[in-house]
Amino acid sequence: MMAALAQAIFRATRTKVDVETLKLLVIFSGAGLLLSIVVAMICGEALHAALI
């Protein structure tokens, strides 16, 4: 799956993308998304409690 994604990026941008670099990018993006969702859930509850 990663190789197919790397090939699609190559076709779109004509830039050579290493599969390992792509894996690292996906891991950090996923971790950042997860962290921002957790922070939004925590701050959302605190904001909701402050408004009540």
All heavy atoms as atom14 arrays in JSON, in Angstrom:
{
  "sequence": "MMAALAQAIFRATRTKVDVETLKLLVIFSGAGLLLSIVVAMICGEALHAALI",
  "atom14_mask": [
    [1, 1, 1, 1, 1, 1, 1, 1, 0, 0, 0, 0, 0, 0],
    [1, 1, 1, 1, 1, 1, 1, 1, 0, 0, 0, 0, 0, 0],
    [1, 1, 1, 1, 1, 0, 0, 0, 0, 0, 0, 0, 0, 0],
    [1, 1, 1, 1, 1, 0, 0, 0, 0, 0, 0, 0, 0, 0],
    [1, 1, 1, 1, 1, 1, 1, 1, 0, 0, 0, 0, 0, 0],
    [1, 1, 1, 1, 1, 0, 0, 0, 0, 0, 0, 0, 0, 0],
    [1, 1, 1, 1, 1, 1, 1, 1, 1, 0, 0, 0, 0, 0],
    [1, 1, 1, 1, 1, 0, 0, 0, 0, 0, 0, 0, 0, 0],
    [1, 1, 1, 1, 1, 1, 1, 1, 0, 0, 0, 0, 0, 0],
    [1, 1, 1, 1, 1, 1, 1, 1, 1, 1, 1, 0, 0, 0],
    [1, 1, 1, 1, 1, 1, 1, 1, 1, 1, 1, 0, 0, 0],
    [1, 1, 1, 1, 1, 0, 0, 0, 0, 0, 0, 0, 0, 0],
    [1, 1, 1, 1, 1, 1, 1, 0, 0, 0, 0, 0, 0, 0],
    [1, 1, 1, 1, 1, 1, 1, 1, 1, 1, 1, 0, 0, 0],
    [1, 1, 1, 1, 1, 1, 1, 0, 0, 0, 0, 0, 0, 0],
    [1, 1, 1, 1, 1, 1, 1, 1, 1, 0, 0, 0, 0, 0],
    [1, 1, 1, 1, 1, 1, 1, 0, 0, 0, 0, 0, 0, 0],
    [1, 1, 1, 1, 1, 1, 1, 1, 0, 0, 0, 0, 0, 0],
    [1, 1, 1, 1, 1, 1, 1, 0, 0, 0, 0, 0, 0, 0],
    [1, 1, 1, 1, 1, 1, 1, 1, 1, 0, 0, 0, 0, 0],
    [1, 1, 1, 1, 1, 1, 1, 0, 0, 0, 0, 0, 0, 0],
    [1, 1, 1, 1, 1, 1, 1, 1, 0, 0, 0, 0, 0, 0],
    [1, 1, 1, 1, 1, 1, 1, 1, 1, 0, 0, 0, 0, 0],
    [1, 1, 1, 1, 1, 1, 1, 1, 0, 0, 0, 0, 0, 0],
    [1, 1, 1, 1, 1, 1, 1, 1, 0, 0, 0, 0, 0, 0],
    [1, 1, 1, 1, 1, 1, 1, 0, 0, 0, 0, 0, 0, 0],
    [1, 1, 1, 1, 1, 1, 1, 1, 0, 0, 0, 0, 0, 0],
    [1, 1, 1, 1, 1, 1, 1, 1, 1, 1, 1, 0, 0, 0],
    [1, 1, 1, 1, 1, 1, 0, 0, 0, 0, 0, 0, 0, 0],
    [1, 1, 1, 1, 0, 0, 0, 0, 0, 0, 0, 0, 0, 0],
    [1, 1, 1, 1, 1, 0, 0, 0, 0, 0, 0, 0, 0, 0],
    [1, 1, 1, 1, 0, 0, 0, 0, 0, 0, 0, 0, 0, 0],
    [1, 1, 1, 1, 1, 1, 1, 1, 0, 0, 0, 0, 0, 0],
    [1, 1, 1, 1, 1, 1, 1, 1, 0, 0, 0, 0, 0, 0],
    [1, 1, 1, 1, 1, 1, 1, 1, 0, 0, 0, 0, 0, 0],
    [1, 1, 1, 1, 1, 1, 0, 0, 0, 0, 0, 0, 0, 0],
    [1, 1, 1, 1, 1, 1, 1, 1, 0, 0, 0, 0, 0, 0],
    [1, 1, 1, 1, 1, 1, 1, 0, 0, 0, 0, 0, 0, 0],
    [1, 1, 1, 1, 1, 1, 1, 0, 0, 0, 0, 0, 0, 0],
    [1, 1, 1, 1, 1, 0, 0, 0, 0, 0, 0, 0, 0, 0],
    [1, 1, 1, 1, 1, 1, 1, 1, 0, 0, 0, 0, 0, 0],
    [1, 1, 1, 1, 1, 1, 1, 1, 0, 0, 0, 0, 0, 0],
    [1, 1, 1, 1, 1, 1, 0, 0, 0, 0, 0, 0, 0, 0],
    [1, 1, 1, 1, 0, 0, 0, 0, 0, 0, 0, 0, 0, 0],
    [1, 1, 1, 1, 1, 1, 1, 1, 1, 0, 0, 0, 0, 0],
    [1, 1, 1, 1, 1, 0, 0, 0, 0, 0, 0, 0, 0, 0],
    [1, 1, 1, 1, 1, 1, 1, 1, 0, 0, 0, 0, 0, 0],
    [1, 1, 1, 1, 1, 1, 1, 1, 1, 1, 0, 0, 0, 0],
    [1, 1, 1, 1, 1, 0, 0, 0, 0, 0, 0, 0, 0, 0],
    [1, 1, 1, 1, 1, 0, 0, 0, 0, 0, 0, 0, 0, 0],
    [1, 1, 1, 1, 1, 1, 1, 1, 0, 0, 0, 0, 0, 0],
    [1, 1, 1, 1, 1, 1, 1, 1, 0, 0, 0, 0, 0, 0]
  ],
  "atom14_positions": [
    [[0.81, -1.18, 0.0], [0.0, 0.0, 0.0], [0.87, 1.26, 0.0], [0.55, 2.22, -0.69], [-0.91, -0.02, 1.22], [-1.84, 1.15, 1.27], [-2.97, 0.95, 2.63], [-3.16, 2.61, 3.11], [0.0, 0.0, 0.0], [0.0, 0.0, 0.0], [0.0, 0.0, 0.0], [0.0, 0.0, 0.0], [0.0, 0.0, 0.0], [0.0, 0.0, 0.0]],
    [[1.94, 1.25, 0.79], [2.83, 2.42, 0.84], [3.52, 2.63, -0.51], [3.72, 3.77, -0.92], [3.86, 2.25, 1.93], [3.33, 2.45, 3.29], [2.86, 4.16, 3.5], [2.42, 4.16, 5.19], [0.0, 0.0, 0.0], [0.0, 0.0, 0.0], [0.0, 0.0, 0.0], [0.0, 0.0, 0.0], [0.0, 0.0, 0.0], [0.0, 0.0, 0.0]],
    [[3.88, 1.53, -1.16], [4.54, 1.67, -2.46], [3.6, 2.28, -3.48], [4.01, 3.12, -4.3], [5.04, 0.31, -2.93], [0.0, 0.0, 0.0], [0.0, 0.0, 0.0], [0.0, 0.0, 0.0], [0.0, 0.0, 0.0], [0.0, 0.0, 0.0], [0.0, 0.0, 0.0], [0.0, 0.0, 0.0], [0.0, 0.0, 0.0], [0.0, 0.0, 0.0]],
    [[2.33, 1.9, -3.42], [1.35, 2.47, -4.35], [1.14, 3.95, -4.07], [1.01, 4.76, -5.01], [0.03, 1.72, -4.23], [0.0, 0.0, 0.0], [0.0, 0.0, 0.0], [0.0, 0.0, 0.0], [0.0, 0.0, 0.0], [0.0, 0.0, 0.0], [0.0, 0.0, 0.0], [0.0, 0.0, 0.0], [0.0, 0.0, 0.0], [0.0, 0.0, 0.0]],
    [[1.12, 4.31, -2.79], [0.98, 5.72, -2.44], [2.21, 6.53, -2.87], [2.08, 7.64, -3.39], [0.77, 5.85, -0.93], [0.48, 7.24, -0.39], [-0.74, 7.85, -1.05], [0.29, 7.18, 1.1], [0.0, 0.0, 0.0], [0.0, 0.0, 0.0], [0.0, 0.0, 0.0], [0.0, 0.0, 0.0], [0.0, 0.0, 0.0], [0.0, 0.0, 0.0]],
    [[3.39, 5.95, -2.71], [4.62, 6.62, -3.14], [4.62, 6.8, -4.65], [5.03, 7.85, -5.16], [5.83, 5.82, -2.71], [0.0, 0.0, 0.0], [0.0, 0.0, 0.0], [0.0, 0.0, 0.0], [0.0, 0.0, 0.0], [0.0, 0.0, 0.0], [0.0, 0.0, 0.0], [0.0, 0.0, 0.0], [0.0, 0.0, 0.0], [0.0, 0.0, 0.0]],
    [[4.13, 5.81, -5.37], [4.08, 5.92, -6.84], [3.07, 6.97, -7.26], [3.3, 7.71, -8.22], [3.75, 4.58, -7.46], [3.77, 4.63, -8.97], [4.25, 3.36, -9.58], [4.47, 2.39, -8.9], [4.42, 3.37, -10.88], [0.0, 0.0, 0.0], [0.0, 0.0, 0.0], [0.0, 0.0, 0.0], [0.0, 0.0, 0.0], [0.0, 0.0, 0.0]],
    [[1.94, 7.06, -6.57], [0.93, 8.07, -6.9], [1.47, 9.48, -6.65], [1.23, 10.39, -7.46], [-0.33, 7.83, -6.07], [0.0, 0.0, 0.0], [0.0, 0.0, 0.0], [0.0, 0.0, 0.0], [0.0, 0.0, 0.0], [0.0, 0.0, 0.0], [0.0, 0.0, 0.0], [0.0, 0.0, 0.0], [0.0, 0.0, 0.0], [0.0, 0.0, 0.0]],
    [[2.23, 9.65, -5.57], [2.84, 10.95, -5.3], [3.87, 11.27, -6.37], [3.96, 12.41, -6.84], [3.47, 10.98, -3.89], [2.37, 10.92, -2.84], [4.33, 12.21, -3.69], [2.87, 10.76, -1.43], [0.0, 0.0, 0.0], [0.0, 0.0, 0.0], [0.0, 0.0, 0.0], [0.0, 0.0, 0.0], [0.0, 0.0, 0.0], [0.0, 0.0, 0.0]],
    [[4.64, 10.27, -6.78], [5.63, 10.49, -7.84], [4.95, 10.92, -9.14], [5.41, 11.84, -9.82], [6.45, 9.22, -8.07], [7.36, 9.31, -9.27], [8.48, 10.12, -9.24], [7.08, 8.61, -10.43], [9.31, 10.22, -10.35], [7.9, 8.7, -11.53], [9.02, 9.5, -11.49], [0.0, 0.0, 0.0], [0.0, 0.0, 0.0], [0.0, 0.0, 0.0]],
    [[3.86, 10.26, -9.49], [3.15, 10.61, -10.73], [2.57, 12.02, -10.67], [2.55, 12.73, -11.66], [2.04, 9.61, -11.0], [2.54, 8.27, -11.46], [1.39, 7.33, -11.73], [1.89, 5.99, -12.06], [1.15, 4.91, -12.0], [-0.12, 4.98, -11.62], [1.67, 3.74, -12.31], [0.0, 0.0, 0.0], [0.0, 0.0, 0.0], [0.0, 0.0, 0.0]],
    [[2.1, 12.42, -9.49], [1.47, 13.73, -9.35], [2.5, 14.86, -9.32], [2.27, 15.93, -9.89], [0.62, 13.77, -8.1], [0.0, 0.0, 0.0], [0.0, 0.0, 0.0], [0.0, 0.0, 0.0], [0.0, 0.0, 0.0], [0.0, 0.0, 0.0], [0.0, 0.0, 0.0], [0.0, 0.0, 0.0], [0.0, 0.0, 0.0], [0.0, 0.0, 0.0]],
    [[3.63, 14.63, -8.66], [4.59, 15.72, -8.45], [5.9, 15.55, -9.21], [6.7, 16.47, -9.25], [4.93, 15.85, -6.96], [5.56, 14.65, -6.51], [3.69, 16.13, -6.14], [0.0, 0.0, 0.0], [0.0, 0.0, 0.0], [0.0, 0.0, 0.0], [0.0, 0.0, 0.0], [0.0, 0.0, 0.0], [0.0, 0.0, 0.0], [0.0, 0.0, 0.0]],
    [[6.13, 14.37, -9.77], [7.39, 14.04, -10.44], [8.58, 14.18, -9.5], [9.68, 14.56, -9.88], [7.61, 14.9, -11.69], [6.57, 14.7, -12.74], [6.71, 13.35, -13.36], [5.71, 13.2, -14.43], [5.17, 12.07, -14.76], [5.52, 10.98, -14.13], [4.29, 11.99, -15.72], [0.0, 0.0, 0.0], [0.0, 0.0, 0.0], [0.0, 0.0, 0.0]],
    [[8.33, 13.92, -8.22], [9.37, 13.94, -7.19], [9.51, 12.54, -6.63], [8.53, 11.92, -6.24], [8.98, 14.91, -6.06], [8.73, 16.19, -6.61], [10.07, 14.99, -5.02], [0.0, 0.0, 0.0], [0.0, 0.0, 0.0], [0.0, 0.0, 0.0], [0.0, 0.0, 0.0], [0.0, 0.0, 0.0], [0.0, 0.0, 0.0], [0.0, 0.0, 0.0]],
    [[10.73, 12.05, -6.56], [10.98, 10.72, -6.03], [10.74, 10.71, -4.53], [11.3, 11.51, -3.79], [12.42, 10.3, -6.34], [12.77, 8.92, -5.92], [12.16, 7.9, -6.83], [12.69, 6.52, -6.44], [11.86, 5.47, -6.92], [0.0, 0.0, 0.0], [0.0, 0.0, 0.0], [0.0, 0.0, 0.0], [0.0, 0.0, 0.0], [0.0, 0.0, 0.0]],
    [[9.86, 9.82, -4.08], [9.53, 9.72, -2.66], [9.94, 8.35, -2.16], [9.56, 7.33, -2.74], [8.0, 9.92, -2.44], [7.66, 9.76, -0.98], [7.56, 11.27, -2.95], [0.0, 0.0, 0.0], [0.0, 0.0, 0.0], [0.0, 0.0, 0.0], [0.0, 0.0, 0.0], [0.0, 0.0, 0.0], [0.0, 0.0, 0.0], [0.0, 0.0, 0.0]],
    [[10.73, 8.32, -1.11], [11.17, 7.07, -0.51], [10.04, 6.52, 0.36], [9.36, 7.27, 1.07], [12.42, 7.31, 0.33], [13.01, 6.03, 0.87], [12.89, 4.99, 0.19], [13.59, 6.08, 1.97], [0.0, 0.0, 0.0], [0.0, 0.0, 0.0], [0.0, 0.0, 0.0], [0.0, 0.0, 0.0], [0.0, 0.0, 0.0], [0.0, 0.0, 0.0]],
    [[9.82, 5.22, 0.32], [8.75, 4.59, 1.08], [8.97, 4.76, 2.58], [8.04, 5.01, 3.34], [8.59, 3.11, 0.7], [7.57, 2.42, 1.57], [8.2, 2.97, -0.77], [0.0, 0.0, 0.0], [0.0, 0.0, 0.0], [0.0, 0.0, 0.0], [0.0, 0.0, 0.0], [0.0, 0.0, 0.0], [0.0, 0.0, 0.0], [0.0, 0.0, 0.0]],
    [[10.21, 4.66, 3.04], [10.5, 4.82, 4.46], [10.19, 6.25, 4.92], [9.67, 6.46, 6.02], [11.96, 4.48, 4.75], [12.29, 3.01, 4.54], [11.45, 2.1, 5.42], [11.26, 2.41, 6.61], [10.98, 1.07, 4.91], [0.0, 0.0, 0.0], [0.0, 0.0, 0.0], [0.0, 0.0, 0.0], [0.0, 0.0, 0.0], [0.0, 0.0, 0.0]],
    [[10.5, 7.23, 4.1], [10.17, 8.62, 4.42], [8.67, 8.8, 4.51], [8.16, 9.48, 5.4], [10.75, 9.56, 3.36], [12.15, 9.35, 3.26], [10.48, 11.01, 3.7], [0.0, 0.0, 0.0], [0.0, 0.0, 0.0], [0.0, 0.0, 0.0], [0.0, 0.0, 0.0], [0.0, 0.0, 0.0], [0.0, 0.0, 0.0], [0.0, 0.0, 0.0]],
    [[7.96, 8.17, 3.6], [6.51, 8.24, 3.59], [5.92, 7.59, 4.85], [4.98, 8.12, 5.45], [5.97, 7.56, 2.33], [4.51, 7.76, 2.02], [4.18, 9.23, 1.86], [4.16, 7.01, 0.75], [0.0, 0.0, 0.0], [0.0, 0.0, 0.0], [0.0, 0.0, 0.0], [0.0, 0.0, 0.0], [0.0, 0.0, 0.0], [0.0, 0.0, 0.0]],
    [[6.47, 6.46, 5.26], [6.0, 5.79, 6.49], [6.2, 6.69, 7.7], [5.32, 6.81, 8.55], [6.75, 4.49, 6.7], [6.32, 3.36, 5.82], [7.12, 2.1, 6.16], [6.81, 0.98, 5.21], [7.61, -0.22, 5.52], [0.0, 0.0, 0.0], [0.0, 0.0, 0.0], [0.0, 0.0, 0.0], [0.0, 0.0, 0.0], [0.0, 0.0, 0.0]],
    [[7.36, 7.34, 7.78], [7.66, 8.23, 8.89], [6.7, 9.41, 8.91], [6.18, 9.8, 9.96], [9.1, 8.71, 8.8], [9.66, 9.48, 9.98], [9.68, 8.6, 11.22], [11.04, 9.97, 9.65], [0.0, 0.0, 0.0], [0.0, 0.0, 0.0], [0.0, 0.0, 0.0], [0.0, 0.0, 0.0], [0.0, 0.0, 0.0], [0.0, 0.0, 0.0]],
    [[6.42, 9.96, 7.75], [5.49, 11.08, 7.64], [4.08, 10.67, 8.08], [3.41, 11.4, 8.81], [5.46, 11.59, 6.2], [4.57, 12.78, 5.92], [5.07, 14.0, 6.68], [4.53, 13.06, 4.44], [0.0, 0.0, 0.0], [0.0, 0.0, 0.0], [0.0, 0.0, 0.0], [0.0, 0.0, 0.0], [0.0, 0.0, 0.0], [0.0, 0.0, 0.0]],
    [[3.64, 9.49, 7.68], [2.31, 9.0, 8.06], [2.24, 8.76, 9.57], [1.24, 9.09, 10.21], [1.96, 7.72, 7.27], [0.74, 7.03, 7.85], [1.74, 8.05, 5.81], [0.0, 0.0, 0.0], [0.0, 0.0, 0.0], [0.0, 0.0, 0.0], [0.0, 0.0, 0.0], [0.0, 0.0, 0.0], [0.0, 0.0, 0.0], [0.0, 0.0, 0.0]],
    [[3.29, 8.21, 10.16], [3.3, 7.95, 11.6], [3.21, 9.26, 12.39], [2.4, 9.38, 13.31], [4.56, 7.16, 12.0], [4.45, 5.73, 11.49], [4.78, 7.19, 13.51], [5.72, 4.92, 11.62], [0.0, 0.0, 0.0], [0.0, 0.0, 0.0], [0.0, 0.0, 0.0], [0.0, 0.0, 0.0], [0.0, 0.0, 0.0], [0.0, 0.0, 0.0]],
    [[4.01, 10.26, 12.02], [3.98, 11.52, 12.75], [2.68, 12.28, 12.51], [2.16, 12.94, 13.42], [5.19, 12.39, 12.39], [6.42, 12.01, 13.15], [7.48, 11.39, 12.51], [6.51, 12.25, 14.5], [8.62, 11.04, 13.2], [7.65, 11.89, 15.22], [8.71, 11.29, 14.56], [0.0, 0.0, 0.0], [0.0, 0.0, 0.0], [0.0, 0.0, 0.0]],
    [[2.14, 12.2, 11.32], [0.85, 12.85, 11.05], [-0.26, 12.22, 11.86], [-1.12, 12.91, 12.41], [0.52, 12.78, 9.55], [1.46, 13.47, 8.8], [0.0, 0.0, 0.0], [0.0, 0.0, 0.0], [0.0, 0.0, 0.0], [0.0, 0.0, 0.0], [0.0, 0.0, 0.0], [0.0, 0.0, 0.0], [0.0, 0.0, 0.0], [0.0, 0.0, 0.0]],
    [[-0.26, 10.9, 11.93], [-1.26, 10.2, 12.73], [-1.14, 10.52, 14.21], [-2.14, 10.72, 14.9], [0.0, 0.0, 0.0], [0.0, 0.0, 0.0], [0.0, 0.0, 0.0], [0.0, 0.0, 0.0], [0.0, 0.0, 0.0], [0.0, 0.0, 0.0], [0.0, 0.0, 0.0], [0.0, 0.0, 0.0], [0.0, 0.0, 0.0], [0.0, 0.0, 0.0]],
    [[0.09, 10.58, 14.7], [0.31, 10.91, 16.11], [-0.14, 12.34, 16.41], [-0.76, 12.59, 17.45], [1.78, 10.74, 16.47], [0.0, 0.0, 0.0], [0.0, 0.0, 0.0], [0.0, 0.0, 0.0], [0.0, 0.0, 0.0], [0.0, 0.0, 0.0], [0.0, 0.0, 0.0], [0.0, 0.0, 0.0], [0.0, 0.0, 0.0], [0.0, 0.0, 0.0]],
    [[0.14, 13.25, 15.52], [-0.3, 14.64, 15.7], [-1.81, 14.76, 15.67], [-2.4, 15.52, 16.46], [0.0, 0.0, 0.0], [0.0, 0.0, 0.0], [0.0, 0.0, 0.0], [0.0, 0.0, 0.0], [0.0, 0.0, 0.0], [0.0, 0.0, 0.0], [0.0, 0.0, 0.0], [0.0, 0.0, 0.0], [0.0, 0.0, 0.0], [0.0, 0.0, 0.0]],
    [[-2.45, 14.03, 14.78], [-3.91, 14.05, 14.71], [-4.51, 13.49, 15.99], [-5.46, 14.06, 16.55], [-4.38, 13.25, 13.5], [-5.89, 13.14, 13.31], [-6.5, 14.51, 13.08], [-6.2, 12.21, 12.15], [0.0, 0.0, 0.0], [0.0, 0.0, 0.0], [0.0, 0.0, 0.0], [0.0, 0.0, 0.0], [0.0, 0.0, 0.0], [0.0, 0.0, 0.0]],
    [[-3.97, 12.38, 16.47], [-4.47, 11.77, 17.7], [-4.29, 12.72, 18.88], [-5.21, 12.9, 19.69], [-3.75, 10.45, 17.96], [-4.18, 9.69, 19.21], [-5.62, 9.23, 19.08], [-3.26, 8.51, 19.43], [0.0, 0.0, 0.0], [0.0, 0.0, 0.0], [0.0, 0.0, 0.0], [0.0, 0.0, 0.0], [0.0, 0.0, 0.0], [0.0, 0.0, 0.0]],
    [[-3.15, 13.35, 18.97], [-2.88, 14.28, 20.07], [-3.82, 15.48, 20.01], [-4.37, 15.89, 21.03], [-1.43, 14.75, 20.02], [-1.01, 15.7, 21.13], [-1.07, 15.0, 22.48], [0.39, 16.22, 20.87], [0.0, 0.0, 0.0], [0.0, 0.0, 0.0], [0.0, 0.0, 0.0], [0.0, 0.0, 0.0], [0.0, 0.0, 0.0], [0.0, 0.0, 0.0]],
    [[-4.06, 16.02, 18.84], [-4.94, 17.18, 18.73], [-6.39, 16.8, 19.05], [-7.13, 17.6, 19.63], [-4.84, 17.82, 17.35], [-5.24, 16.92, 16.35], [0.0, 0.0, 0.0], [0.0, 0.0, 0.0], [0.0, 0.0, 0.0], [0.0, 0.0, 0.0], [0.0, 0.0, 0.0], [0.0, 0.0, 0.0], [0.0, 0.0, 0.0], [0.0, 0.0, 0.0]],
    [[-6.81, 15.58, 18.72], [-8.16, 15.14, 19.07], [-8.3, 15.01, 20.58], [-9.3, 15.44, 21.16], [-8.5, 13.81, 18.36], [-8.7, 14.06, 16.87], [-9.73, 13.16, 18.96], [-8.85, 12.8, 16.05], [0.0, 0.0, 0.0], [0.0, 0.0, 0.0], [0.0, 0.0, 0.0], [0.0, 0.0, 0.0], [0.0, 0.0, 0.0], [0.0, 0.0, 0.0]],
    [[-7.29, 14.45, 21.23], [-7.32, 14.3, 22.69], [-7.36, 15.66, 23.36], [-8.14, 15.89, 24.29], [-6.13, 13.46, 23.19], [-5.99, 13.52, 24.69], [-6.27, 12.03, 22.72], [0.0, 0.0, 0.0], [0.0, 0.0, 0.0], [0.0, 0.0, 0.0], [0.0, 0.0, 0.0], [0.0, 0.0, 0.0], [0.0, 0.0, 0.0], [0.0, 0.0, 0.0]],
    [[-6.54, 16.59, 22.9], [-6.52, 17.94, 23.49], [-7.85, 18.64, 23.26], [-8.37, 19.31, 24.17], [-5.35, 18.77, 22.91], [-5.47, 20.23, 23.27], [-4.02, 18.21, 23.4], [0.0, 0.0, 0.0], [0.0, 0.0, 0.0], [0.0, 0.0, 0.0], [0.0, 0.0, 0.0], [0.0, 0.0, 0.0], [0.0, 0.0, 0.0], [0.0, 0.0, 0.0]],
    [[-8.44, 18.48, 22.08], [-9.74, 19.09, 21.81], [-10.82, 18.51, 22.71], [-11.71, 19.24, 23.16], [-10.11, 18.9, 20.34], [0.0, 0.0, 0.0], [0.0, 0.0, 0.0], [0.0, 0.0, 0.0], [0.0, 0.0, 0.0], [0.0, 0.0, 0.0], [0.0, 0.0, 0.0], [0.0, 0.0, 0.0], [0.0, 0.0, 0.0], [0.0, 0.0, 0.0]],
    [[-10.75, 17.22, 22.98], [-11.74, 16.6, 23.87], [-11.59, 17.13, 25.29], [-12.58, 17.44, 25.96], [-11.59, 15.08, 23.84], [-12.06, 14.46, 22.56], [-11.69, 12.7, 22.42], [-12.42, 12.04, 23.88], [0.0, 0.0, 0.0], [0.0, 0.0, 0.0], [0.0, 0.0, 0.0], [0.0, 0.0, 0.0], [0.0, 0.0, 0.0], [0.0, 0.0, 0.0]],
    [[-10.35, 17.26, 25.76], [-10.11, 17.74, 27.13], [-10.49, 19.21, 27.25], [-11.21, 19.6, 28.18], [-8.64, 17.51, 27.53], [-8.37, 16.02, 27.65], [-8.32, 18.23, 28.83], [-6.91, 15.68, 27.81], [0.0, 0.0, 0.0], [0.0, 0.0, 0.0], [0.0, 0.0, 0.0], [0.0, 0.0, 0.0], [0.0, 0.0, 0.0], [0.0, 0.0, 0.0]],
    [[-10.04, 20.03, 26.34], [-10.34, 21.46, 26.4], [-11.8, 21.72, 26.11], [-12.37, 22.68, 26.64], [-9.46, 22.23, 25.41], [-7.74, 22.26, 25.87], [0.0, 0.0, 0.0], [0.0, 0.0, 0.0], [0.0, 0.0, 0.0], [0.0, 0.0, 0.0], [0.0, 0.0, 0.0], [0.0, 0.0, 0.0], [0.0, 0.0, 0.0], [0.0, 0.0, 0.0]],
    [[-12.41, 20.91, 25.27], [-13.83, 21.07, 24.98], [-14.68, 20.84, 26.21], [-15.65, 21.58, 26.46], [0.0, 0.0, 0.0], [0.0, 0.0, 0.0], [0.0, 0.0, 0.0], [0.0, 0.0, 0.0], [0.0, 0.0, 0.0], [0.0, 0.0, 0.0], [0.0, 0.0, 0.0], [0.0, 0.0, 0.0], [0.0, 0.0, 0.0], [0.0, 0.0, 0.0]],
    [[-14.33, 19.86, 27.01], [-15.07, 19.61, 28.26], [-14.87, 20.74, 29.25], [-15.82, 21.18, 29.91], [-14.62, 18.29, 28.87], [-15.07, 17.07, 28.11], [-14.58, 15.77, 28.73], [-14.02, 15.83, 29.85], [-14.75, 14.72, 28.11], [0.0, 0.0, 0.0], [0.0, 0.0, 0.0], [0.0, 0.0, 0.0], [0.0, 0.0, 0.0], [0.0, 0.0, 0.0]],
    [[-13.67, 21.25, 29.36], [-13.38, 22.34, 30.29], [-14.1, 23.62, 29.84], [-14.64, 24.36, 30.66], [-11.88, 22.58, 30.38], [0.0, 0.0, 0.0], [0.0, 0.0, 0.0], [0.0, 0.0, 0.0], [0.0, 0.0, 0.0], [0.0, 0.0, 0.0], [0.0, 0.0, 0.0], [0.0, 0.0, 0.0], [0.0, 0.0, 0.0], [0.0, 0.0, 0.0]],
    [[-14.13, 23.86, 28.55], [-14.8, 25.05, 28.03], [-16.3, 24.94, 28.24], [-16.96, 25.9, 28.63], [-14.47, 25.22, 26.54], [-15.08, 26.45, 25.86], [-14.54, 27.72, 26.51], [-14.77, 26.43, 24.39], [0.0, 0.0, 0.0], [0.0, 0.0, 0.0], [0.0, 0.0, 0.0], [0.0, 0.0, 0.0], [0.0, 0.0, 0.0], [0.0, 0.0, 0.0]],
    [[-16.84, 23.75, 28.01], [-18.27, 23.53, 28.2], [-18.64, 23.71, 29.67], [-19.67, 24.31, 30.0], [-18.66, 22.15, 27.72], [-20.1, 21.82, 27.85], [-21.09, 22.67, 27.4], [-20.75, 20.76, 28.39], [-22.27, 22.14, 27.65], [-22.09, 20.97, 28.26], [0.0, 0.0, 0.0], [0.0, 0.0, 0.0], [0.0, 0.0, 0.0], [0.0, 0.0, 0.0]],
    [[-17.81, 23.21, 30.58], [-18.07, 23.35, 32.01], [-17.97, 24.82, 32.44], [-18.72, 25.25, 33.32], [-17.1, 22.5, 32.8], [0.0, 0.0, 0.0], [0.0, 0.0, 0.0], [0.0, 0.0, 0.0], [0.0, 0.0, 0.0], [0.0, 0.0, 0.0], [0.0, 0.0, 0.0], [0.0, 0.0, 0.0], [0.0, 0.0, 0.0], [0.0, 0.0, 0.0]],
    [[-17.1, 25.58, 31.84], [-16.95, 26.99, 32.2], [-18.12, 27.82, 31.72], [-18.47, 28.83, 32.33], [-15.64, 27.53, 31.62], [0.0, 0.0, 0.0], [0.0, 0.0, 0.0], [0.0, 0.0, 0.0], [0.0, 0.0, 0.0], [0.0, 0.0, 0.0], [0.0, 0.0, 0.0], [0.0, 0.0, 0.0], [0.0, 0.0, 0.0], [0.0, 0.0, 0.0]],
    [[-18.74, 27.41, 30.62], [-19.85, 28.17, 30.08], [-21.17, 27.9, 30.81], [-22.1, 28.68, 30.71], [-20.02, 27.88, 28.58], [-18.89, 28.38, 27.7], [-19.12, 27.94, 26.26], [-18.77, 29.9, 27.76], [0.0, 0.0, 0.0], [0.0, 0.0, 0.0], [0.0, 0.0, 0.0], [0.0, 0.0, 0.0], [0.0, 0.0, 0.0], [0.0, 0.0, 0.0]],
    [[-21.22, 26.78, 31.51], [-22.49, 26.43, 32.19], [-22.63, 27.14, 33.5], [-21.87, 27.6, 34.19], [-22.58, 24.89, 32.4], [-22.73, 24.24, 31.07], [-23.73, 24.54, 33.31], [-22.81, 22.73, 31.12], [0.0, 0.0, 0.0], [0.0, 0.0, 0.0], [0.0, 0.0, 0.0], [0.0, 0.0, 0.0], [0.0, 0.0, 0.0], [0.0, 0.0, 0.0]]
  ]
}
